[in-house]
């Protein structure tokens, strides 16, 4: 039975319900309109990508473009107008916010995600011929038997030898979906007949960790060239081998010329260097992004002794996060030259037309609260910063390092460090002045291609070496360097015996590293290169000290 009081309440509710619903609906519409005006339409796809869509109403930029299209005296390229407008818009922001056109985004994403689909070879053009530098380890080209030094004469029905073709055209012919095939004709040294290979395309990893090997009986070396989506996994593969199979105690991590990448990959690697839990590694913060802290997990897999990090003026972003945390906690020694100075965090938003916006959303700070981002108030100076370091002498003498922010920060042991312009190393190693020798630079441009000519001529002798013997005892044949000079002269370099003699030793060492790469891959290249590298040598000696940071005055 329903009583009268309940009936009265229900009647009142029925009267007010339409009015309440109308108010809520109107309020929701008002709030929605406000939000639409204040923020872009952002959709999160199933794969986690953020896609920024267009608004319902046409903005002033769209209006202007429509007028130009319909009324301008000449025909215009609408897409180019839009791209130019976006670029101009971003030019008023920081130097690292950028627009990526759709045609470039695939390559950019491949570099960051660490893979692409294709045949898996590194190649170069040598006198109108495509020369295989190396088939990627474990890739489809290596599996069918393609070798370094092979010349690609034909791809499917197209002759590609002796024909001027853009690199992009060759890549388009060789790349394709996983599982599809491509037929290539190969000319191999000393063999007259063309060999036909049918290669089944596959997913090819783009390595971000180039190599890992032992510098001596106790010290491992790992070269990280960038921080892609697969960097931590690659790093751990080398670390596992060095520790479990080669009894590594100390570690040198080479971050020179590493432009950065994913922040999380850097913090994952840092977690392997610290035993303790909840130590701050880095934090990010922006006007529209709340503070986000990254701390150690205490779940490192191996006990690593002393650590050295190698940096230079090309080490940026995630590289500086790693170096900053190691330095602030006095976990290891940072060796080399002042890093680039990029302390900004970008987030990528994919646009509906296939392009993307990479927007700076936060700054990152090291554990001591240092912001290492250098000033970008003057864009021209920002772009010329590394060149200015050459001019000022900073790359050659420690005393010439210019501290941009004199605010003092302190490491865990109380050492003074500075921000505002990259990470200043604990141990400074100057740049070899030969790299700025004009004649050296002119000849060096031709050394890579010459190395293949030299390799073909001395192939039998070279292939008799193992890596250790090659590194220790191989020397370029007596007339080898004279042949290099003649080759450079043939390709437009003026002949100057006196100038060549000033850089003969450096060029001979560089040629040896290129031969080592052809013979033994990346491990050969870095082993031979590092044997004569003063930065690596200093790191190897420093990590042998009982308390490395207290012994730096010895070096």
KESEMI-701717 format. One record per residue (C-alpha): residue number from 1; residue in one letter; x, z, y. Coordinates in steps of 0.02 Angstrom, whole numbers. Example, Ala and Ser with C-alpha at 12.3 -4.5 7.8 and 13.67 -1.06 7.14 Angstrom:
<pts>
<pt 1,A,<615,390,-225>>
<pt 2,S,<684,357,-53>>
</pts>
This chain:
<pts>
<pt 1,X,<0,0,0>>
<pt 2,X,<64,-45,175>>
<pt 3,X,<21,82,309>>
<pt 4,X,<-32,44,488>>
<pt 5,X,<132,99,566>>
<pt 6,X,<229,-28,464>>
<pt 7,X,<105,-166,512>>
<pt 8,X,<128,-123,697>>
<pt 9,X,<318,-130,683>>
<pt 10,X,<313,-296,594>>
<pt 11,X,<200,-372,727>>
<pt 12,X,<320,-317,865>>
<pt 13,X,<468,-388,769>>
<pt 14,X,<380,-554,745>>
<pt 15,X,<350,-564,933>>
<pt 16,X,<532,-528,979>>
<pt 17,X,<621,-628,842>>
<pt 18,X,<607,-800,928>>
<pt 19,X,<671,-728,1092>>
<pt 20,X,<818,-639,1007>>
<pt 21,X,<862,-797,912>>
<pt 22,X,<857,-901,1071>>
<pt 23,X,<972,-781,1163>>
<pt 24,X,<1097,-779,1019>>
<pt 25,X,<1093,-969,1007>>
<pt 26,X,<1118,-992,1193>>
<pt 27,X,<1260,-864,1194>>
<pt 28,X,<1346,-951,1048>>
<pt 29,X,<1332,-1120,1135>>
<pt 30,X,<1405,-1047,1296>>
<pt 31,X,<1553,-966,1205>>
<pt 32,X,<1582,-1125,1106>>
<pt 33,X,<1588,-1229,1264>>
<pt 34,X,<1713,-1107,1341>>
<pt 35,X,<1824,-1112,1187>>
<pt 36,X,<1817,-1301,1183>>
<pt 37,X,<1880,-1310,1361>>
<pt 38,X,<2020,-1184,1334>>
<pt 39,X,<2097,-1237,1168>>
<pt 40,X,<2124,-1393,1063>>
<pt 41,X,<2025,-1430,906>>
<pt 42,X,<2139,-1371,765>>
<pt 43,X,<2092,-1403,584>>
<pt 44,X,<2187,-1327,438>>
<pt 45,X,<2199,-1449,293>>
<pt 46,X,<2201,-1400,109>>
<pt 47,X,<2391,-1418,105>>
<pt 48,X,<2407,-1295,250>>
<pt 49,X,<2449,-1426,383>>
<pt 50,X,<2376,-1400,556>>
<pt 51,X,<2291,-1554,629>>
<pt 52,X,<2248,-1565,812>>
<pt 53,X,<2097,-1675,846>>
<pt 54,X,<2028,-1755,1004>>
<pt 55,X,<1898,-1669,1114>>
<pt 56,X,<1721,-1730,1130>>
<pt 57,X,<1738,-1774,1312>>
<pt 58,X,<1862,-1898,1386>>
<pt 59,X,<1994,-1817,1496>>
<pt 60,X,<2070,-1883,1653>>
<pt 61,X,<2217,-1960,1560>>
<pt 62,X,<2096,-2057,1450>>
<pt 63,X,<2001,-2114,1605>>
<pt 64,X,<2160,-2177,1688>>
<pt 65,X,<2212,-2272,1531>>
<pt 66,X,<2041,-2354,1521>>
<pt 67,X,<2053,-2412,1702>>
<pt 68,X,<2227,-2481,1670>>
<pt 69,X,<2169,-2573,1514>>
<pt 70,X,<2018,-2651,1599>>
<pt 71,X,<2081,-2682,1776>>
<pt 72,X,<2271,-2694,1778>>
<pt 73,X,<2345,-2861,1830>>
<pt 74,X,<2440,-2883,1666>>
<pt 75,X,<2407,-2844,1483>>
<pt 76,X,<2469,-2672,1429>>
<pt 77,X,<2510,-2588,1265>>
<pt 78,X,<2386,-2444,1252>>
<pt 79,X,<2485,-2349,1121>>
<pt 80,X,<2644,-2360,1223>>
<pt 81,X,<2552,-2296,1377>>
<pt 82,X,<2488,-2147,1279>>
<pt 83,X,<2658,-2107,1206>>
<pt 84,X,<2740,-2121,1377>>
<pt 85,X,<2609,-2004,1451>>
<pt 86,X,<2639,-1876,1313>>
<pt 87,X,<2827,-1885,1333>>
<pt 88,X,<2811,-1859,1521>>
<pt 89,X,<2695,-1711,1492>>
<pt 90,X,<2818,-1628,1373>>
<pt 91,X,<2965,-1660,1489>>
<pt 92,X,<2905,-1516,1598>>
<pt 93,X,<2920,-1395,1452>>
<pt 94,X,<3075,-1341,1356>>
<pt 95,X,<3198,-1469,1280>>
<pt 96,X,<3139,-1438,1102>>
<pt 97,X,<2953,-1469,1118>>
<pt 98,X,<2931,-1649,1064>>
<pt 99,X,<2811,-1785,1013>>
<pt 100,X,<2844,-1877,849>>
<pt 101,X,<2763,-2050,835>>
<pt 102,X,<2677,-2089,670>>
<pt 103,X,<2809,-2218,622>>
<pt 104,X,<2946,-2087,633>>
<pt 105,X,<2853,-1939,559>>
<pt 106,X,<2875,-1989,376>>
<pt 107,X,<3065,-1988,392>>
<pt 108,X,<3063,-1825,489>>
<pt 109,X,<2953,-1740,359>>
<pt 110,X,<3060,-1806,216>>
<pt 111,X,<3214,-1726,295>>
<pt 112,X,<3124,-1560,316>>
<pt 113,X,<3033,-1559,149>>
<pt 114,X,<3191,-1609,56>>
<pt 115,X,<3135,-1760,-44>>
<pt 116,X,<3076,-1941,-43>>
<pt 117,X,<3028,-2071,-172>>
<pt 118,X,<3150,-2212,-210>>
<pt 119,X,<3301,-2264,-313>>
<pt 120,X,<3423,-2128,-257>>
<pt 121,X,<3578,-2209,-185>>
<pt 122,X,<3684,-2184,-30>>
<pt 123,X,<3744,-2353,36>>
<pt 124,X,<3829,-2437,182>>
<pt 125,X,<3855,-2613,245>>
<pt 126,X,<4030,-2678,211>>
<pt 127,X,<4062,-2851,285>>
<pt 128,X,<3881,-2908,259>>
<pt 129,X,<3876,-2833,85>>
<pt 130,X,<3781,-2678,32>>
<pt 131,X,<3905,-2559,-47>>
<pt 132,X,<3847,-2412,-153>>
<pt 133,X,<3932,-2257,-84>>
<pt 134,X,<3864,-2146,-221>>
<pt 135,X,<3712,-2138,-335>>
<pt 136,X,<3629,-1969,-310>>
<pt 137,X,<3665,-1849,-451>>
<pt 138,X,<3527,-1854,-582>>
<pt 139,X,<3434,-1991,-489>>
<pt 140,X,<3363,-2152,-563>>
<pt 141,X,<3509,-2263,-506>>
<pt 142,X,<3637,-2149,-589>>
<pt 143,X,<3533,-2144,-748>>
<pt 144,X,<3534,-2334,-768>>
<pt 145,X,<3724,-2341,-741>>
<pt 146,X,<3750,-2392,-559>>
<pt 147,X,<3921,-2335,-498>>
<pt 148,X,<4006,-2298,-331>>
<pt 149,X,<4081,-2458,-264>>
<pt 150,X,<3949,-2571,-341>>
<pt 151,X,<3891,-2710,-225>>
<pt 152,X,<3705,-2749,-214>>
<pt 153,X,<3687,-2937,-213>>
<pt 154,X,<3502,-2957,-246>>
<pt 155,X,<3342,-2852,-234>>
<pt 156,X,<3200,-2928,-335>>
<pt 157,X,<3200,-3113,-284>>
<pt 158,X,<3288,-3086,-117>>
<pt 159,X,<3474,-3118,-93>>
<pt 160,X,<3541,-2977,16>>
<pt 161,X,<3729,-3012,10>>
<pt 162,X,<3802,-3111,154>>
<pt 163,X,<3637,-3102,246>>
<pt 164,X,<3610,-3004,405>>
<pt 165,X,<3477,-2874,366>>
<pt 166,X,<3430,-2713,454>>
<pt 167,X,<3457,-2550,363>>
<pt 168,X,<3270,-2518,375>>
<pt 169,X,<3233,-2681,283>>
<pt 170,X,<3346,-2630,139>>
<pt 171,X,<3268,-2456,131>>
<pt 172,X,<3094,-2532,128>>
<pt 173,X,<3142,-2641,-20>>
<pt 174,X,<3221,-2499,-119>>
<pt 175,X,<3097,-2361,-83>>
<pt 176,X,<2926,-2353,-163>>
<pt 177,X,<2806,-2243,-258>>
<pt 178,X,<2867,-2140,-403>>
<pt 179,X,<2847,-2235,-567>>
<pt 180,X,<2861,-2409,-492>>
<pt 181,X,<3012,-2519,-531>>
<pt 182,X,<3132,-2625,-432>>
<pt 183,X,<3259,-2751,-501>>
<pt 184,X,<3431,-2759,-420>>
<pt 185,X,<3577,-2875,-451>>
<pt 186,X,<3746,-2788,-447>>
<pt 187,X,<3922,-2860,-427>>
<pt 188,X,<4050,-2744,-502>>
<pt 189,X,<4237,-2746,-470>>
<pt 190,X,<4334,-2871,-577>>
<pt 191,X,<4176,-2935,-661>>
<pt 192,X,<4119,-3111,-622>>
<pt 193,X,<3941,-3099,-686>>
<pt 194,X,<3800,-3016,-590>>
<pt 195,X,<3729,-2866,-684>>
<pt 196,X,<3541,-2843,-676>>
<pt 197,X,<3471,-2666,-670>>
<pt 198,X,<3288,-2618,-673>>
<pt 199,X,<3269,-2450,-586>>
<pt 200,X,<3114,-2342,-604>>
<pt 201,X,<3086,-2255,-439>>
<pt 202,X,<3070,-2066,-439>>
<pt 203,X,<3060,-1919,-320>>
<pt 204,X,<3234,-1899,-246>>
<pt 205,X,<3291,-1731,-178>>
<pt 206,X,<3379,-1732,-10>>
<pt 207,X,<3505,-1594,-30>>
<pt 208,X,<3522,-1470,113>>
<pt 209,X,<3659,-1371,24>>
<pt 210,X,<3802,-1492,-3>>
<pt 211,X,<3917,-1398,-120>>
<pt 212,X,<3968,-1232,-193>>
<pt 213,X,<4136,-1198,-275>>
<pt 214,X,<4275,-1068,-285>>
<pt 215,X,<4408,-1067,-149>>
<pt 216,X,<4515,-951,-255>>
<pt 217,X,<4489,-833,-402>>
<pt 218,X,<4378,-714,-303>>
<pt 219,X,<4304,-812,-158>>
<pt 220,X,<4158,-932,-166>>
<pt 221,X,<4114,-1064,-36>>
<pt 222,X,<3940,-1135,-2>>
<pt 223,X,<3908,-1272,126>>
<pt 224,X,<3732,-1271,202>>
<pt 225,X,<3702,-1428,306>>
<pt 226,X,<3524,-1387,365>>
<pt 227,X,<3377,-1274,324>>
<pt 228,X,<3243,-1378,238>>
<pt 229,X,<3099,-1321,127>>
<pt 230,X,<3215,-1317,-25>>
<pt 231,X,<3371,-1236,51>>
<pt 232,X,<3351,-1062,-22>>
<pt 233,X,<3319,-1133,-196>>
<pt 234,X,<3474,-1244,-183>>
<pt 235,X,<3578,-1100,-114>>
<pt 236,X,<3529,-985,-258>>
<pt 237,X,<3573,-1116,-387>>
<pt 238,X,<3752,-1121,-322>>
<pt 239,X,<3761,-933,-298>>
<pt 240,X,<3705,-903,-477>>
<pt 241,X,<3840,-1018,-544>>
<pt 242,X,<3976,-941,-435>>
<pt 243,X,<3933,-761,-480>>
<pt 244,X,<3881,-775,-662>>
<pt 245,X,<4001,-909,-722>>
<pt 246,X,<4150,-894,-605>>
<pt 247,X,<4150,-707,-565>>
<pt 248,X,<4138,-728,-376>>
<pt 249,X,<4164,-569,-275>>
<pt 250,X,<4168,-629,-93>>
<pt 251,X,<4073,-770,-8>>
<pt 252,X,<4105,-895,131>>
<pt 253,X,<3949,-983,200>>
<pt 254,X,<3986,-1138,303>>
<pt 255,X,<3855,-1170,438>>
<pt 256,X,<3958,-1285,548>>
<pt 257,X,<3860,-1432,620>>
<pt 258,X,<3701,-1360,542>>
<pt 259,X,<3559,-1397,666>>
<pt 260,X,<3440,-1270,590>>
<pt 261,X,<3266,-1294,517>>
<pt 262,X,<3146,-1173,432>>
<pt 263,X,<3170,-993,490>>
<pt 264,X,<3102,-922,326>>
<pt 265,X,<3237,-1011,226>>
<pt 266,X,<3371,-924,331>>
<pt 267,X,<3292,-752,308>>
<pt 268,X,<3277,-782,120>>
<pt 269,X,<3464,-814,112>>
<pt 270,X,<3498,-661,219>>
<pt 271,X,<3403,-555,94>>
<pt 272,X,<3538,-595,-34>>
<pt 273,X,<3672,-520,80>>
<pt 274,X,<3592,-349,105>>
<pt 275,X,<3559,-210,-21>>
<pt 276,X,<3447,-103,89>>
<pt 277,X,<3261,-125,118>>
<pt 278,X,<3173,-141,287>>
<pt 279,X,<3324,-191,392>>
<pt 280,X,<3268,-304,535>>
<pt 281,X,<3340,-479,518>>
<pt 282,X,<3253,-568,663>>
<pt 283,X,<3092,-557,760>>
<pt 284,X,<2991,-689,852>>
<pt 285,X,<2877,-668,1002>>
<pt 286,X,<2786,-780,1126>>
<pt 287,X,<2654,-767,1261>>
<pt 288,X,<2521,-830,1139>>
<pt 289,X,<2605,-770,980>>
<pt 290,X,<2616,-587,934>>
<pt 291,X,<2780,-508,881>>
<pt 292,X,<2824,-553,702>>
<pt 293,X,<2966,-461,615>>
<pt 294,X,<3067,-519,465>>
<pt 295,X,<3149,-379,367>>
<pt 296,X,<3255,-363,211>>
<pt 297,X,<3164,-338,47>>
<pt 298,X,<3302,-245,-44>>
<pt 299,X,<3283,-369,-188>>
<pt 300,X,<3451,-456,-186>>
<pt 301,X,<3498,-528,-356>>
<pt 302,X,<3687,-506,-343>>
<pt 303,X,<3810,-384,-269>>
<pt 304,X,<3913,-487,-147>>
<pt 305,X,<4071,-410,-74>>
<pt 306,X,<4139,-469,93>>
<pt 307,X,<4053,-611,185>>
<pt 308,X,<4116,-739,311>>
<pt 309,X,<4004,-860,407>>
<pt 310,X,<4078,-1018,484>>
<pt 311,X,<3997,-1083,644>>
<pt 312,X,<4036,-1204,784>>
<pt 313,X,<3954,-1287,935>>
<pt 314,X,<3840,-1386,816>>
<pt 315,X,<3769,-1231,730>>
<pt 316,X,<3594,-1203,798>>
<pt 317,X,<3427,-1118,773>>
<pt 318,X,<3410,-1051,594>>
<pt 319,X,<3601,-1054,578>>
<pt 320,X,<3610,-936,726>>
<pt 321,X,<3478,-823,651>>
<pt 322,X,<3586,-803,497>>
<pt 323,X,<3746,-778,598>>
<pt 324,X,<3661,-659,721>>
<pt 325,X,<3595,-544,585>>
<pt 326,X,<3761,-538,494>>
<pt 327,X,<3852,-500,657>>
<pt 328,X,<3728,-371,723>>
<pt 329,X,<3731,-271,561>>
<pt 330,X,<3921,-293,542>>
<pt 331,X,<3886,-364,370>>
<pt 332,X,<4023,-494,382>>
<pt 333,X,<4139,-590,495>>
<pt 334,X,<4079,-738,599>>
<pt 335,X,<4221,-864,616>>
<pt 336,X,<4242,-1023,718>>
<pt 337,X,<4177,-1067,891>>
<pt 338,X,<4025,-1020,995>>
<pt 339,X,<3864,-1086,921>>
<pt 340,X,<3742,-1204,1008>>
<pt 341,X,<3621,-1077,1084>>
<pt 342,X,<3444,-1121,1025>>
<pt 343,X,<3329,-972,1013>>
<pt 344,X,<3159,-1058,1017>>
<pt 345,X,<3033,-1074,876>>
<pt 346,X,<2934,-1235,855>>
<pt 347,X,<2771,-1260,762>>
<pt 348,X,<2716,-1434,709>>
<pt 349,X,<2538,-1494,738>>
<pt 350,X,<2489,-1656,652>>
<pt 351,X,<2381,-1769,759>>
<pt 352,X,<2238,-1875,691>>
<pt 353,X,<2328,-2041,716>>
<pt 354,X,<2471,-1988,601>>
<pt 355,X,<2589,-1931,740>>
<pt 356,X,<2634,-1750,773>>
<pt 357,X,<2668,-1626,912>>
<pt 358,X,<2812,-1506,886>>
<pt 359,X,<2780,-1367,1011>>
<pt 360,X,<2885,-1215,1055>>
<pt 361,X,<2773,-1064,1024>>
<pt 362,X,<2894,-917,1025>>
<pt 363,X,<3071,-856,1053>>
<pt 364,X,<3172,-770,920>>
<pt 365,X,<3282,-617,942>>
<pt 366,X,<3423,-549,836>>
<pt 367,X,<3416,-369,769>>
<pt 368,X,<3507,-305,924>>
<pt 369,X,<3369,-387,1030>>
<pt 370,X,<3480,-530,1088>>
<pt 371,X,<3397,-692,1141>>
<pt 372,X,<3530,-822,1107>>
<pt 373,X,<3439,-967,1190>>
<pt 374,X,<3546,-1043,1328>>
<pt 375,X,<3467,-1087,1495>>
<pt 376,X,<3371,-1250,1508>>
<pt 377,X,<3323,-1236,1691>>
<pt 378,X,<3434,-1388,1721>>
<pt 379,X,<3398,-1515,1584>>
<pt 380,X,<3549,-1623,1625>>
<pt 381,X,<3666,-1474,1609>>
<pt 382,X,<3579,-1424,1449>>
<pt 383,X,<3611,-1593,1372>>
<pt 384,X,<3791,-1596,1430>>
<pt 385,X,<3832,-1418,1374>>
<pt 386,X,<3940,-1463,1224>>
<pt 387,X,<4036,-1592,1324>>
<pt 388,X,<4062,-1462,1461>>
<pt 389,X,<4141,-1348,1331>>
<pt 390,X,<4269,-1484,1297>>
<pt 391,X,<4303,-1502,1482>>
<pt 392,X,<4319,-1316,1515>>
<pt 393,X,<4439,-1289,1371>>
<pt 394,X,<4322,-1169,1281>>
<pt 395,X,<4342,-1261,1116>>
<pt 396,X,<4530,-1236,1122>>
<pt 397,X,<4554,-1061,1192>>
<pt 398,X,<4451,-903,1166>>
<pt 399,X,<4482,-844,1345>>
<pt 400,X,<4386,-995,1411>>
<pt 401,X,<4223,-944,1329>>
<pt 402,X,<4094,-922,1467>>
<pt 403,X,<3970,-780,1438>>
<pt 404,X,<3806,-836,1517>>
<pt 405,X,<3718,-667,1504>>
<pt 406,X,<3826,-515,1540>>
<pt 407,X,<3697,-394,1468>>
<pt 408,X,<3784,-292,1334>>
<pt 409,X,<3708,-275,1161>>
<pt 410,X,<3782,-174,1020>>
<pt 411,X,<3809,-203,835>>
<pt 412,X,<3780,-69,703>>
<pt 413,X,<3961,-11,723>>
<pt 414,X,<3951,-11,913>>
<pt 415,X,<4041,-176,947>>
<pt 416,X,<3985,-264,1107>>
<pt 417,X,<3901,-433,1086>>
<pt 418,X,<3812,-547,1209>>
<pt 419,X,<3661,-662,1210>>
<pt 420,X,<3600,-803,1319>>
<pt 421,X,<3711,-939,1252>>
<pt 422,X,<3734,-940,1064>>
<pt 423,X,<3832,-829,947>>
<pt 424,X,<4013,-795,998>>
<pt 425,X,<4118,-780,840>>
<pt 426,X,<4211,-622,792>>
<pt 427,X,<4364,-728,751>>
<pt 428,X,<4395,-882,860>>
<pt 429,X,<4478,-1035,782>>
<pt 430,X,<4513,-1178,904>>
<pt 431,X,<4461,-1358,879>>
<pt 432,X,<4600,-1473,819>>
<pt 433,X,<4642,-1575,974>>
<pt 434,X,<4668,-1732,868>>
<pt 435,X,<4480,-1757,859>>
<pt 436,X,<4479,-1798,1044>>
<pt 437,X,<4624,-1920,1032>>
<pt 438,X,<4554,-2087,1091>>
<pt 439,X,<4659,-2191,973>>
<pt 440,X,<4617,-2081,826>>
<pt 441,X,<4431,-2103,864>>
<pt 442,X,<4448,-2292,875>>
<pt 443,X,<4538,-2308,708>>
<pt 444,X,<4427,-2178,623>>
<pt 445,X,<4274,-2288,651>>
<pt 446,X,<4346,-2411,525>>
<pt 447,X,<4414,-2287,399>>
<pt 448,X,<4258,-2270,293>>
<pt 449,X,<4246,-2456,255>>
<pt 450,X,<4434,-2469,232>>
<pt 451,X,<4426,-2330,102>>
<pt 452,X,<4325,-2443,-13>>
<pt 453,X,<4453,-2582,3>>
<pt 454,X,<4591,-2456,-34>>
<pt 455,X,<4494,-2384,-181>>
<pt 456,X,<4469,-2554,-261>>
<pt 457,X,<4653,-2594,-245>>
<pt 458,X,<4712,-2429,-323>>
<pt 459,X,<4564,-2393,-437>>
<pt 460,X,<4660,-2375,-600>>
<pt 461,X,<4787,-2256,-525>>
<pt 462,X,<4655,-2151,-436>>
<pt 463,X,<4542,-2131,-587>>
<pt 464,X,<4684,-2054,-687>>
<pt 465,X,<4674,-1895,-582>>
<pt 466,X,<4565,-1741,-608>>
<pt 467,X,<4505,-1653,-451>>
<pt 468,X,<4632,-1511,-449>>
<pt 469,X,<4781,-1627,-472>>
<pt 470,X,<4713,-1751,-345>>
<pt 471,X,<4689,-1613,-216>>
<pt 472,X,<4862,-1537,-243>>
<pt 473,X,<4975,-1688,-267>>
<pt 474,X,<4898,-1856,-224>>
<pt 475,X,<4971,-1943,-72>>
<pt 476,X,<4921,-2107,8>>
<pt 477,X,<5038,-2245,-52>>
<pt 478,X,<5183,-2278,70>>
<pt 479,X,<5110,-2434,149>>
<pt 480,X,<4930,-2372,141>>
<pt 481,X,<4923,-2312,321>>
<pt 482,X,<5001,-2473,384>>
<pt 483,X,<4862,-2566,293>>
<pt 484,X,<4735,-2454,381>>
<pt 485,X,<4809,-2497,550>>
<pt 486,X,<4806,-2683,509>>
<pt 487,X,<4624,-2669,453>>
<pt 488,X,<4578,-2581,616>>
<pt 489,X,<4668,-2715,717>>
<pt 490,X,<4573,-2850,621>>
<pt 491,X,<4414,-2764,678>>
<pt 492,X,<4456,-2755,863>>
<pt 493,X,<4571,-2605,886>>
<pt 494,X,<4728,-2641,987>>
<pt 495,X,<4891,-2622,891>>
<pt 496,X,<4992,-2477,959>>
<pt 497,X,<5118,-2407,836>>
<pt 498,X,<5165,-2257,946>>
<pt 499,X,<4984,-2201,968>>
<pt 500,X,<4949,-2228,784>>
<pt 501,X,<5096,-2118,736>>
<pt 502,X,<5023,-1972,834>>
<pt 503,X,<4870,-1971,721>>
<pt 504,X,<4944,-2042,559>>
<pt 505,X,<4941,-1875,466>>
<pt 506,X,<4763,-1834,516>>
<pt 507,X,<4701,-2007,467>>
<pt 508,X,<4792,-1997,299>>
<pt 509,X,<4705,-1832,262>>
<pt 510,X,<4537,-1905,313>>
<pt 511,X,<4566,-2056,200>>
<pt 512,X,<4608,-1940,56>>
<pt 513,X,<4443,-1846,80>>
<pt 514,X,<4347,-2011,73>>
<pt 515,X,<4436,-2060,-88>>
<pt 516,X,<4396,-1888,-159>>
<pt 517,X,<4211,-1915,-122>>
<pt 518,X,<4212,-2081,-214>>
<pt 519,X,<4301,-2005,-362>>
<pt 520,X,<4221,-1832,-374>>
<pt 521,X,<4069,-1830,-261>>
<pt 522,X,<4033,-1696,-130>>
<pt 523,X,<4134,-1563,-220>>
<pt 524,X,<4287,-1674,-211>>
<pt 525,X,<4257,-1714,-29>>
<pt 526,X,<4242,-1533,26>>
<pt 527,X,<4383,-1468,-85>>
<pt 528,X,<4508,-1592,-13>>
<pt 529,X,<4442,-1570,164>>
<pt 530,X,<4443,-1380,155>>
<pt 531,X,<4619,-1372,85>>
<pt 532,X,<4682,-1421,258>>
<pt 533,X,<4546,-1335,362>>
<pt 534,X,<4612,-1187,466>>
<pt 535,X,<4437,-1113,483>>
<pt 536,X,<4410,-1108,295>>
<pt 537,X,<4586,-1043,269>>
<pt 538,X,<4557,-901,393>>
<pt 539,X,<4392,-856,308>>
<pt 540,X,<4472,-854,136>>
<pt 541,X,<4607,-734,197>>
<pt 542,X,<4491,-623,299>>
<pt 543,X,<4369,-586,157>>
<pt 544,X,<4515,-523,51>>
<pt 545,X,<4539,-378,173>>
<pt 546,X,<4469,-208,127>>
<pt 547,X,<4385,-189,299>>
<pt 548,X,<4383,-366,371>>
<pt 549,X,<4311,-324,542>>
<pt 550,X,<4448,-197,576>>
<pt 551,X,<4585,-321,531>>
<pt 552,X,<4540,-468,644>>
<pt 553,X,<4687,-438,761>>
<pt 554,X,<4800,-498,618>>
<pt 555,X,<4727,-671,632>>
</pts>
